[in-house]
Amino acid sequence: MNMLALTRVSVAWLRQTVLGGHADNADWRLGKPEWKAVALLALLIAIGTGLMYATARVPILIYFSLDGNADSVFFACLFLALAAIWAPVLYGVSTFAPSLARVAVSGQYNFWRTRQARRVRAWPMMCMLFLLAVFVVITGALLATAISDMSATAIGLGLLGILLCIGLLMMTTTMCAVAYREQAAGRAGAGE
């Protein structure tokens, strides 16, 4: 249900941004573009969750199996490995992110065409996705603490983290829509 609600909100937000606030007011039934957006969002969430879990849990297991020897070497190698894993993933997602707006508006993914028509730089989206991933991990830890301790501070910080994640998600969605709108304007200007 959360996935469907997230898709509905993000598709409506993408349409409003791309179409300049003149999007049609559809009902709450999901059509073909929405189901395609559900599939793309589910794929992105599954990849992100799997990578976050692996890159958060595996280093802890390795660290404790080393008995705390060579801490500085371990952390240097860890940060280099995390950068080597996450930088290409963030670049790939930021490169193909306008496809989310494309599917919301036209019902087609067209990943390769989205990649070729790219007019904006990847690093702003990469930074936003990195911040979103960091805040999701921090919020998850705060909510786990809130559930186990039931302290008012942990609950308050967890709720604040949820609000920050929602804000970052809306900013990321807007960036996807603006990138797609720029691509569409570039194609229209080129006479495609």
Helices and strands as residue ranges (DSSP letters): H 2-18, H 32-65, H 71-96, H 98-106, H 111-116, H 123-149, H 152-189
